[in-house]
């Protein structure tokens, strides 16, 4: 299932005016150059594999009578680190006569993401390590080109997407004690107190045909919090997805990136269904977590390490009390619950 991710188009051009044959001089050899586009990362559910596909266009400018027969690659030791992660690199001709795809087959989606980041941060290591060979039919002759390398490096500054706010709290002017329909459809204003809506979160983060697979989620999550003592906390997570209404908008969240302050909540709330005061889907017996912790909507377990939509408090006698603070909008940090004054939840897909 497709997700937006970086890809590159290889343009192969020919210098000189002679049509290539097996005996042609060096100047008729193809020269490989790059352009860039954004193409999806694909997921093959049948074989449980993830593929980073980079389309290749073969442009033989010296002749219009050109058909690609086969194409393959040779990878040198500079890419051995990828093979240590069980990465496979192949090249596959497409149905069109002048197209092919360089395919990185990864054991996990995370490894494909690592490859993307490696190309972005150090493209020379990747691209200088790959040699191309291919056969082509030109004017009824079969021509074989061997050990071709690129003459330049790709510009790979594809837009990775922007952080989009889907939850924000700045003060107590808007109650988050909303019912199920409100949390599904959204409420508030993006520049102030705001909840985007579960339905839109589902549509934004969905990546698979049956809309229930997290394997190719292309989105990240970032959370920023300030408590009533002025302390700030940040957490960013490599994967974020909200599943479909039939699963009550179940949460999928991945591992935190280094330097995140907020780590335990993801482990506790991952795989939890969404609950509101009128729809209980938490795992607590008896009273619902929403009733017990401020009547907000959240992915409660039994009950929470983070509860950003609970009752908002400004009474310092309460907010300074660790005994009561977990019952309101709060986050667990270093074994105590901190009431939250400002919150920001954002996603970035691409």
N, C-alpha and C positions, 0 to 999 in steps of 0.2 A: 504494500500500500504506500502511496507516494507521500512524501513529506518534502518541504522546500529545503534544499541544501546546495552547497557550492558544487559546480561542475565546470569543465573546460572543454572547448572545442578546438581540435587540432586541425589546422588548415595546412595541407601539403601542396606546395606550389613547385613548379619546375622552371628552372632558369634555362636560357638558351632557346634556340628555334628548332632544333632537330628533334624529331620524334624518337623516343627511347627504344632501343633494341638491346639485345644481350651484349652487343659489341660497342654500344655507344660510349663516348668519352665521359670523363668525370663530370663535366659541366652540365650534363643532362640529368644527373641524379636529383631526385626530389629534395627540396629543402623544407623542413618542418617548422612551422611557426604557429603561434597560438592566438586565439581570441577567447573571451570568457563569456559565459552565460550562467544563469542559475537554473539548475535542473533538479528534479526530485531524487531523493534516495529511495530505492525500491526495496520491497520486502517480499520474498518468495515464501509464502506460508506452507506450500507443499513440501519444500525441502528445508524449511526452518533456517533460512539464511538471509542475510542482509547484504545488499549490493549497492555500492557506490558506482554509478555508471557515468562515464565521461564520453559523450558522443564525439566521434572522429569524422571529419569530412575530408575526403581525398579530392583535391582540386587540381587536376592535371591541365594546366593552362595551355600547354603546347598542342593539345589535341582534344577534340570533343568526343572522339570514339574511344571511350575508356570504361572498363568494367573491372571492379575489384573482384578477385577470385578468392583470396584468403589473406589473412593478416595475423601476425602473432607478435609476441614480445619476448625479450630476454631481460631479466632483472639481475643486477649485480649485487655485491655484498652490502652495499649501502642501505639496501632495503631489508636486510636480514631480520631487523627488529620487528618488522611487520610479520614476517613468517613465523617468528617466535610466538606471535599471538594467533597463529593458525590462519593467517591471511592468505588468500589465494588471488593471484592476478592473472586474468585471462583477457583475450580480446575476441570479440564476436562480430562477424559481418552482419549487417542488417539486410533487410529485404531490398532496399534501394541499392543500386549498383555502385554508388560512390560513398556509402556510409558504413560505419562500424562503430563499436562501442568498446572502450577500455573499461574493464569491469574489475573492481576490487570486491571480492567476496569475503565478508567478515563473519566471524563466529557469533558476534553480538552487535546490536545497534550501537552500543557504546564504543566498540572498536572502530566502526565506520566513522563515528563522530571524532574519534581520536585521529583518524587518518585525515579527515577534513581539516582539523586544527593543525596537523603536521604540515600539510600542504600550504596552509595560510601562513604559518610562522616560518617555515624553512623550505620553500618550494624547490630550491636547488638540490637538496638531498634526494627528494623524490624524483624530480623530472630528469636529472642528470643520470639517474640510475636505471632508466628504462631505454632499451633499444627496440626499434620496430623493424620488422621485415614483412614484406607483402608481395604477392603476385598479382599482376594485372594483365588483362587482355587489351592490347592496344593495336588497332588495325589488324586484327586476326593473328597477332603474335602474342605469345606468353612471355612476359617480362618479369624477372624476379629482382627485387631490391632488398638488400641485406644490411643489417646493423646501422640503421638510420637513427640519428639522435636529433634532438631539437637544437635549433640555432639560437633560440632565445628562451626566456622564462616567461610563463604566463603571468599576466596581471590578474590577481584573484580576489580583488576587492569587491566581491559580491555583497550586496546589502544583507546582513544577517537578520534584519528585522529590528523593530523598535520595541522598547519596553512599553506595554500597554497596561494602564491601571485598571484593575477590576474590583478593588476594594480599597476604600479610604475612610478613615475617621479622623476628624480634627477637633470636634467638640461634642457637646450633648444636645445640639439643636435638632438632630434627627434621631428618632428612636429606631434601633435595629431589632426591636421586638416585633418582627413582621411575620406574617403567616407564610405557608408553603407557596402559594401562588405569587406572592411578592418576591420571594427569593428566587423563584423560577424565572420571573419576568424582569426583575431588576427594579431598583428604586434609588432615589437621591440624584445628585448632580456630580459628574466626574471631577469637577474642580473643588468639591467640598466633600461632605459625607456621602458615600456612594457604594452601591453594590451593583455590578454589571448585570447579573442574572445567570442562573445555572444553565438555562437553555443556550444562551450565547456562549458561555464557557465551553459547553459541550461541542457546539458547532465550530468554535475556534480551535479547539485542541484535538478534534477527531482526526484520525489518520488511516483508518482501515475500512474496508468495504462493509464489514458487518458491524462496525462502530463499537467494538468492545475489546479490541486488542491494543495493549499498551506498547507492543514491541517496537513500533516505529514512531513513537511520539516524538515530534520535532520541537516541542516547546520546553522552555525553562521557566522556573518560578523564582521570584525574588520577593522577600518580605523585609520591610523596614519598620522598626518599632521604637517609640520613645515612651518611657514611663514617666510617672509624676515627679520623680526625683531628677529628671533631666538625663538619665542614662539612656543610651541608644543601643539597639541590637539589630543585627542583620543576618539573614540567611538566604543563600541562593542554592538552587537544587537543579540537577542536570536533566531531570525529566518531570513533566507535569501534564496530567491529563484528567479531564472530568468525563466520565462515561455517560451513557445514554439514560433517558428517563426510566426505562424499564429496570435499570439497576439503581434507581434513586440517586443518580448523579454521583456514583462511587468515585472516590479520589484515588488517583495514582500519582505518587510522588517519588522521585529518585533520591540518590545520595546527595548530600550537601557538598558544595565545593569547598576547598581549603579556606580557612579564615572565617567560616560561618560561625556565628555565635549560637544560632538556634539549630540544634541537631536532633534532640530526642523526640520532638513533636512529630517529625516525619515518620519515624519508626512506629509511633503509637497510632497516628491517624491514617496512615497508608492503608488502602483497601476498605476504608469506612464509607458507608452510605451517608448521604446528607440527611439531617434531621432539623425540624422546626418545632415550635411549641404545639402545633396541631398535627404533626406527622413524626412519630417516633420510629427511628430506624437504628438507634444506638444499641449497645450491648449491655446496658445496665438494666438489671431487674427492677421492676417497680417504677418509681418516678422517673420521668424522662430527664436526660441531661439538660435539655433546653429549659425545662421548668426549674430545675435545680440551680442553673448557672446563668440566669439573666434573660431567658426567653428569646435568645437569638438563634439564628440558624447556623449550623456548623457540622463538620464531619466528626461527630462525637464517637468515641469508643465507649469507655465506661469510667470516667467521662472524658478528661482532656489533659494535655500538656500545653495546649494553646487554645484560646477561646476569644478570638478577636471581635466577634459580633455579639458578645454578651452585654449586659447592662453597663452603661458608661457612668463612672462615678467621679465626682469632684470633691467629695468630702475627705480631707486629708486625714481625719481620724480613722477613716476606714481604709483609705488607700495605703496608709503606712502600717496597716496591720496585716501581717502575713497570714494570720488565722482566718481572716474573712476574705482576703483578696481573690482567692481562686474561684469564688462564686460569681465573679463579675468578669468584665473584659480583662483578660490577663494572660500572661505567659509564664511557664515554669522555667526559671533560670537559676542555676546553681542551687538546686534543692528548695527554692522558695518561689512562690507565685508573685509576680510583679504586675500590679494593675497598669493598664496601658492608657496613655493619654492621646497618642497619635499613632495611627497604623497605616501602612501602605502595602498592598499586595499587587504585584505586577507579573505579567507573563510576556515572554518573547518567543516567537515561533519563526523558524526559518533554518 
